[in-house]
Amino acid sequence: MIRFILSIFGAIFSVLTLGAMMIALSMGAIFWVYGRDLPSHESLAQYTPPTISRIYSQEGQVIDEFAQERRLFTPADQIPDMVKQAFISAEDKNFYQHQGYDLRGIGAAAVDAVKSRGRDVRGASTITQQVMKNFLLSGDRQAERKIKEIILAARLEETLSKEKILELYLNEIFLGQNSYGVTAAAQTYFNKSLMELAPHEAAFLASLPKAPSDYHPVRQKERVLARRNYVLREMLENGYIDEPTYETEVVQPLKSVQNGDYDPYQKALPPRDYFTDEIRRQLTQDFGEGEFFSGGLSVRATLDPEMQVEAARSLRLALEDYDRSRGRWTGTGITIPEDRLGSEADWRAALSEAAVARDVDLRGVWRPAVVLEVGDQQMRLGIEGVEATEAKPSVVPRNDIAWMRGSFVDNFERGDVVHVREMTEDGSGAFLRWSLRQVPEVQGAFMAMDVNTGRVIAMQGGFSYQDSVFNRATQALRQPGSSFKPFVYAAALDSGYAPSTIIIDAPIEIDTPQGVWRPQNSSNQYYGPTPLRTGIEQSRNLMTIRLAQEVGMDTVGRYAERFGVYDHMGRVLANALGADETTLYKMISAYAMFANGGERVEPTLVDRVQDRYGRTVYNHEAERGNERVCVDCADPNLPPGKGPTIRNNRDRIMDGVTAYQLTSMMQGVVQRGTAASVIDLPVPTAGKTGTTNDAKDVWFIGFTSNIVAGCYIGFDQPRSLGEHAYGGTMCGPVFQRFMTKAVEKYGGTDFKVPEACEFINIDRFTGARLGEGASGANVVAECFRRGQEPMFGVQLDGGWAMSGNFDLIQPDGTTRSREVTTSTGRKAVVGPKASFGTLSSGGLY
């Protein structure tokens, strides 16, 4: 009997042993089969997760962020223990004990799956397994993936420390609302840093990995609250918080940014604008799109936020003033359907979805509104973010649309989406009424830059970035018109001409393949023999064409290309008047080289770029051609009060005397030329207006000793701005407004005079040399190259002799005497025209 019993036990033992061996062999075979060709886990030791790239202003304030996955990488030693403990309690309470996988958790999950017949399949993955799933494997729940996950988790535990694994997990995990990692999630849900989180807030974040897309703090509030309290209870049971802390935290309400309890982080950022978007465009070309959007770059921009606001205001004022002068309502082109206007809740929801600009602050913030009722004497609106009250009714009175043609009924319908701004009393700020606004059809751009460093301090690429992201400062190809003429005169001055050189200003005819071209001056008046200075001050087209013909268009083209205005300029005479297209960005940088004495300067929107580790990967001043060298910074004998000498290691592209001569002539544009009526700054200023044929584009670019700025205005699809549109009258005020503030902040000095300059008094009307003591409105001191004998009395006509019957006009508007041939063949002097003060009785009684 005993032998029988023993034989039974022996058989059972044999079966169990064989079964165990078979299971072990099977498990070994499974792990051997699935353990082959797995991705390398060792790469995780060098893993750098995609992180946000940030752009900072000069003052170090964040002004924009770019990311495909919104993540802020935080090392493990900078993540508070409480945050780590919350996630460990929620996801893997045995994290510090297991070797990568938790057999008890796997068993419990298997039992639940069997009991529910496959309906309740829950994960039993440890944090280490989740790291493997997130980084190296797919997210499905197949047994094959789970086996691979366990194998890789075990290998990873042998390679990395627990803290490093936790660091990977807490920085990689998706937590909803496009937030990846705990740092970005804390910012998204609470607008707090990790160090500022309370235990219940950390528990809320730890509740999200289970279902980040479903656990919304507003739509699924009760579900999220229950999950958060579960995590707090786990933290208590695991000894991470004590009983009093648990009792305090578990009763806390569920507050979040999404529920309106905290301001969103993005509210502290300025709206994205043309400046930061241009940085994005340029850096994606330089570093690649992947590196820019996921490399965690820190970009120090050259932007001056104060001056950027002024640039936007100055340009917008000019565009709106022109738009309202046309008297036409164009609106937004968006209408809310009648079925969404039934209740206030309906129209507010529909209005919030309307794709209209919300970034305009011009004489007050512009708000989107919807037309609810159109009357004869007033129009009732629903205004975004504003509740109508008796003291502040949401209506627009009839007198507000006096500037536009037609009545309310003629221009508006119920459901139209419009813009309004609040009008207030100047002194008290008391509410007056709501005023209708519209984004102008006409567009333009403005840009300002340091002439010595190339640092762009302001850039406005249109009226509103949210209305149109097209950056007209860098992307719009426009005809510069007369603002190109300085490059023709620069080529002439460098070729031996002088400001006093006489050029004929008279009609010409040019045969072209398209027929006879008869260029004209804007005023249809002619000065006859006139000095170069007057030609640029009064923007004489015919003088410029003759000068370009004398110098040669090939020389003019090379100068324009050397300055970077064009890559390849056409060698036709019309281009001497700015007929070829370029960008404002290129024109501003070219003018900077006049202002700084003829040295090459490369424009930049970025001072420095650092990678995620703080290493500098780009520095504008360290780039070849931009270097700035301190000559005596290490000199211990530098006198007290004297600053060190900084020298630029830049290429010279223009003779210093030529640069000064041209600058002096362009000062004349501001003092008595085409911009004299609009430019009046307290420091020396030079510039040039530009107006193209039919006034399709108008320009003004000017500079002081340290800042160059300019604008153009025109329709995106070029058409005439009207017969009264000129660069001086439209763009000049934009420059004046901006530069008034810029001079207050940056100052300005006299333009530096080269040592090789020798000054001689010249009559600016005739070009004649005057004595040293000469004075008067016609006297100007011109710079001539020392050692070069100036030539006087020589007239250049470009090959077109002065002929025809026309009046010669002085630059001051008076007529000039001219010599004519009589019918007898003799010479006679005619004019000037008589005025009332020159008439006499002539012997009559």
Residue, then its C-alpha position, 0 to 999 in steps of 0.5 A: m500500500i505504501r509502495f502504491i501511494l509512493s508511486i502515485f506521489g512519484a508520478i505526480f512529482s514526475v508530471l509536475t517536474l516535466g510540466a515545469m520543465m516544459i513551461a520553462l522550456s516554452m517560456g525560454a523559447i518564447f523569450w528567445v524567439y521574441g528577444r531577437d531583433l528587438p530595438s536597442h534599449e541602449s539608445l535611451a541612455q542618450y535619448t533627448p526628447p523633443t522639446i519646445s523652442r523658445i524665442y526671447s526678447q532683448e530683456g529676456q522675456v519669452i515672446d513666442e514658442f514653437a513645438q510639435e509636441r509641447r514639452l519642457f524637458t526637466p532633469a530628474d533631480q529638478i522634479p520634486d519628490m512629491v510629483k514622482q511619488a504621485f505618479i509612482s502611486a498611480e502607475d507603479k507602486n512597486f517601482y523601486q522594488h521590481q526589476g522592470y516587470d511586476l509578476r503580481g500585477i500581470g497575474a491580477a490583470a490576467v485573472d480580471a481578463v478571464k473573469s470578464r471573458g476578455r471584456d475587462v482587459r487592463g494594463a499591468s505595465t510598470i513604469t519601465q514597461q511604459v517607457m519601452k512602449n512609449f519609446l520603442l514599441s507600439g501601444d497595442r495590447q497584444a500578447e506579443r507586444k507585452i512579451k517584448e515589453i517585459i524583455l526590454a524592461a528587464r534589459l533597461e533596468e540593467t542599463l539605467s538607474k531608476e531615477k533615469i528611467l523615471e526621468l524618461y517617463l515623466n518627460e515623455i508621457f502624454l498628459g492631454q491638451n498637447s502637453y508632453g511631460v509633467t512640466a508642460a502639463a503643470q503649465t497647461y493645467f495650472n500655469k505653475s512650475l512643478m515646485e509650486l504644485a500642491p499634492h492634490e494638483a500633483a495627484f491630478l497630473a498623475s491621474l491623466p496617463k490612464a486616459p489623457s484624452d478622456y480625463h478633461p477637467v471640465r467635461q469629465k470633472e467628476r470622473v477626474l475628481a474621483r481618479r485624483n482622490y484615488v491617487l491621493r489615497e494611494m499616496l497615503e497608503n504608500g506613506y508619501i503623505d500623512e493623514p492630515t495632509y490627505e484629509t486636507e487635499v482630498v476636499q480641495p476643489l478641482k481647479s484648472v486653467q480650462n475651468g477659468d480658475y487660472d490665467p493660461y500661460q499663453k496669456a502672458l505671451p504677446p500674440r504671435d506676430y510677423f517678427t517671431d514668425e520670420i525667425r521661425r521661417q529663417l531658422t527652419q531653413d538654417f537648422g532644419e524644421g525638425e531641429f527647430f520645432s523639437g530641438g529645445l532651442s533658446v533664441r535670443a531675438t533682436l526685437d525691442p518690444e517697445m519699439q515693435v509696438e510703436a512700429a505696428r501703431s505707426l504703420r496701422l495709423a497710416l493704413e487706416d487713415y488711407d482706408r477711411s479716406r476712400g469712404r468704402w466699407t469692405g468688412t470681414g466677409i464673414t456672416i453668422p447664419e441666422d440659425r445661430l443668432g437665436s440666443e446670446a449663448d448661440w451667437r457668442a459661441a458662433l462669434s468665438e469661432a469666427a476667423v477674424a483678427r484679434d491682435v489689433d490694438l489701434r486707438g484701443v483694442w479691436r473686438p469682434a462683434v456680430v450685427l444683431e439689428v440694423g436700424d436707420q439711426q443705430m445698429r445693435l451688436g453683440i460684442e465678444g467678451v462684453e456684456a451690454t448694459e444701460a450705461k454701455p449699450s452695444v450699439v453704434p450710432r449713425n454719426d459713427i459711419a459718416w466717413m463711409r458711403g451709404s447708410f447702415v441698411d446699405n452696408f450691413e446685414r444681420g449676422d455680419v461679423v465686424h470689428v469695433r473699438e471703444m471710444t472714450e473721452d480724452g481726459s476722463g476715459a469715460f465711455l462714449r460709444w462703440s466705433l466700427r473698424q475694418v482691416p484695410e484692403v491696402q497693406g504695407a510693411f515697416m522695418a527698423m534696424d541698427v545701422n552698425t550691427g544689423r540688429v532688426i529692432a522692429m518689423q511689421g509685415g502688414f496690418s494684422y498677422q492674424d488677418s494675413v500671415f504674409n510678411r510684406a517686409t521680407q516676402a513681398l517683391r515691390q518696385p522701390g521707385s525713386s527710393f532706388k535712386p541713391f544707388v545710381y548716385a552712389a555709382a556716380l560718386d564712386s566713379g568720380y562725379a561730385p555733388s556739384t556735377i551738373i546734369i541736364d534736367a530736360p525731356i528725353e525720348i528713348d527708342t525701345p523694342q516696345g516703342v518710344w519711351r518718354p520718361q517724365n518728372s513727377s511735377n512735369q517741370y524741368y530744371g535744365p542744368t542742375p547739380l547732382r545734389t538737387g537731382i536727389e533732393q527733388s527726385r528728378n527722374l530725367m536727371t537720374i536717367r541721364l546720370a545712369q546713361e553716363v555712368g553705365m547701367d552695368t556699373v549701376g547694376r553691380y552697385a545694386e547687387r553689391f549692396g544686396v538690393y538685387d541678386h541680378m538686376g536687369r541692365v535697362l534704363a527703367n531700372a535706374l528709376g526703381a522699376d525692378e522688384t525687391t523687398l523692404y528687408k533688402m532696401i533697409s539693409a542697403y541703406a544701413m551701409f550708407a549710414n554706417g560709412g560704407e561698411r557691409v552689414e548683414p541684417t539679423l533678427v537673432d542675436r544668439v541661438q543656444d541648444r537644449y544644453g545651453r551651448t551657443v550654436y549661433n552668434h551673430e557677432a561671431e559670424r564672419g564679417n560681423e565680428r566686433v573687436c575690442v581694441d583696448c578692453a584689456d588695457p589697465n591704463l584706460p583713462p577713467g570715464k573713457g569707454p573701450t574702443i570697439r572696431n568692426n571687422r567688416d568688409r568695406i563695400m563703398d568709399g567712406v567719402t562717397a557714403y558721406q557725400l550721399t548721406s549729406m545729399m539725402q539730408g537735403v531730401v529731409q531738409r528741403g526736398t521731397a520729405a521736408s514737409v513731414i520729417d522733423l526729428p531733433v537729430p540729423t536725419a537723411g532719407k529718400t522718398g519713392t513713388t512708382n508709376d501711377a502710385k502703385d507703391v509708395w516708399f520712404i526710407g530714412f536713417t539717423s546716425n544709428i537707426v535706419a527705418g522705412c516703409y512701403i504702402g500698396f495693395d497686395q495686387p498692385r493698383s493705383l493708390g490715387e493721384h495724391a499718393y506719394g512716398g513723402t505724404m503716406c510713408g513719411p509720417v510712419f517714419q516720423r512717428f516711429m523715429t520720434k520714439a526711437v530717438e528718445k530711446y536711442g538718441g543720435t549724433d551728427f553723421k561721422v565726417p571722413e578725414a579725407c573730406e574737404f569742404i567747399n561752398i557751392d551754390r545748390f541751384t547752379g553748382a557754382r563754387l562760392g567763397e568761404g564766407a558765402s551764406g544764404a539759402n542757396v549755399v551748401a558746404e559740399c564734401f570733396r575728396r582731399g587731393q582731388e581737384p573738383m571740376f566746375g562748369v561741365q554739363l553732362d546730358g547722357g547723350w541727349a542734348m537739351s532741346g525743345n520749348f519748355d520753361l526752366i524752373q528753379p528748385d524753389g519753384t521760380t522760373r529761370s531765364r533760358e537762351v533761345t535762337t530767334s528767327t534771324g538766327r541770333k541768340a536771345v535770353v527769355g524769361p524769367k516769367a513776370s510776376f505781379g511785383t515785376l510788372s510796370s506800366g512800360g511807358l503807358y499813360 
